[in-house]
Amino acid sequence: MSTNGQNIDGFSTALSGLNAQQSKLEVVGNNIANINTIGFKSTRMTFAEQFGSTIGISYTPLKQGGFQATGNVTDLGIKGNSFFILKNNEDQYFTRDGGFSVDKDGVFVNGQGFAVQGWMIDPKDNTNKSNELGNIVIDHNFMAEAQPTNNVWLTGNLNAGLNPENEVWSSVNPLTISADGIEELADEESEINSLNQTTSPFQSGDIIHISGTDRAGNEITSSFIFGDDFDGTTIAGLMSKINGAFGNESEVQLLEGKILLSDKETGDSETTINVFSDEQNTGKINIPGFANITAGYTPIVTTSMVVYDALGKAHELTVQYEKTINPGEWNVMIDSNGSGTVVDGGTGTLTFDANGSFLNFEYGDSSTEFVLDPGNGTPLLNINFNMNIHEGFIGLTQFDSVSSLSLRSQDGKQSGILTGFNVDADGIIKGMFSNGEVIDLSQIATAQFANADGLRKEGGSLYMESKESGTSQIEVANENASTISSGVLEMSNVDLANQFTQMIEAQRGFQATSRVVTTLNEVMEEASRLKR
């Protein structure tokens, strides 16, 4: 082989080395230029010998970049080896850059307007509407359907220290008699004419008037006529006449000389009483006046709740708990407040055991549930308070502390408009609605590759499949050991210090190779001189 031929081959090898080092500098420069590019993956270059020439081969190893919080719900980061899938017309791209947004049409897109791919979810059965990949669309006009209330759960405490009271009226001073100069309290058998309060003896036919109002406020008028042929001559006769006047509403007794009139039922009362002798009587008596010594009182605790019909219209119910004289027992009344009509189950009895724990609830009309007619043409609301299985009142107690009742929960809802959304670790976009409903709207697809390092770069953080990468495997995040985080972005994985090192190495390689070219040139010139 001639010296000339050897030198030409040397020039080719040296020039190949210069080109390779220049390519390496270009790769390093591109990496440094993209140090702040979201999802950018640093490219590396290795050198190989091919037919006596040095060539540079570049590849992009997949290495996780750090996350930076943005607080933007549409900014997504992948932890793991997966890629987001994008579509632009018929071209499919893959990226780690999760800087997404929602365009004017509701399409989930990247910064270049490429549509994020995934599956839309049917809210009726929570399944994908199609097995084929498609654009993720956020429909801001989508509404969560109204749901009628079927179940109600209550919680809180009814004060065990609350006790009902009967209305009681008492004569201010006791009736007395004197025996052997000693004053004693009168009893029912005491003669009216023997009372110290009687100043002139009563004669047959003399009248003592009885007046007042019963517990409902109705006027009471009656008279006691003195005499053996009439109503009697003793206090017992007068008390019998008072009992008759007030009927079944109240009862009278003589206690420590005082006449007591007590309502038979607890609760608010308008009972009053007045007893006085007729001005035309022969006999005269100073009957003591009456005073209300105990006001009638029924402990009542109320709470309100809102239930919904099939159209999502709200109906406010008031639940009233009324303490009875029986320990641990409360009467329950449910009122619709004019917002519909109570058809069934409007009353019941609630009981607690000696420890204050819920014991039982029975509807007053043998119903098994509360039924409300909304009154607007929608179906009847059959509302289960879950009382028979104790679940509805499982949080209700009767302890000696302040009453505090509330609606723990109910399963009805108004219709709701979309107010926002979030993305969970599986890539499911969950819509949040004004009625409190959270509905799965869509799921973002991810892709993995047998050799992700072999993906073909398409600029920035975009990649496409290649023979080296293999075909994409389309999955959801939780199926491929990857998770999605919302409100963060994966930063570039470029190591600046390493890139500077690579730059110096490429520079020195270029300088050394250029010296080879210079030396070969000098050898060629010397060879030419020798021939002359």
Sequence and secondary structure as in RCSB ss.txt:
>XXXX:A:sequence
MSTNGQNIDGFSTALSGLNAQQSKLEVVGNNIANINTIGFKSTRMTFAEQFGSTIGISYTPLKQGGFQATGNVTD
LGIKGNSFFILKNNEDQYFTRDGGFSVDKDGVFVNGQGFAVQGWMIDPKDNTNKSNELGNIVIDHNFMAEAQPTN
NVWLTGNLNAGLNPENEVWSSVNPLTISADGIEELADEESEINSLNQTTSPFQSGDIIHISGTDRAGNEITSSFI
FGDDFDGTTIAGLMSKINGAFGNESEVQLLEGKILLSDKETGDSETTINVFSDEQNTGKINIPGFANITAGYTPI
VTTSMVVYDALGKAHELTVQYEKTINPGEWNVMIDSNGSGTVVDGGTGTLTFDANGSFLNFEYGDSSTEFVLDPG
NGTPLLNINFNMNIHEGFIGLTQFDSVSSLSLRSQDGKQSGILTGFNVDADGIIKGMFSNGEVIDLSQIATAQFA
NADGLRKEGGSLYMESKESGTSQIEVANENASTISSGVLEMSNVDLANQFTQMIEAQRGFQATSRVVTTLNEVME
EASRLKR
>XXXX:A:secstr
  HHHHHHHHHHHHHHHHHHHHHHHHHHHHHHHTTTSTT    EEEEEEETTEEEEEEE       EEE   TTB
EEEESS EEEEEETTEEEEES  B EE TTSBEE TT  EEEEEEEETTTTEES SS EE B  TT EE  B   
BEEEEEE  TT   BEEEEEESS  EEEETTEEEE  TTSBGGGBTTEEE   TT EEEEEEE TT  EEEEEEE
 BTTTTBSBHHHHHHHHHHHHTTTEEEEEETTEEEEEEEEES    EEEEEE TT SSEE    EEEEE  B  E
EEEEEEEE TT  EEEEEEEEEE SSTTEEEEEEE TTSSEEEE  EEEEEE TTSBEEEEEETTS SSEEEE S
SSS  EEEB   TTSSTTTEEE  SS  EEEEEEES B  EEEEEEEE TT EEEEEETTS EEEEEEE EEE T
TGGG EE STTEEE  TTT   EEE GGGTT EEEESEEE     HHHHHHHHHHHHHHHHHHHHHHHHHHHHHH
HHHHHH 
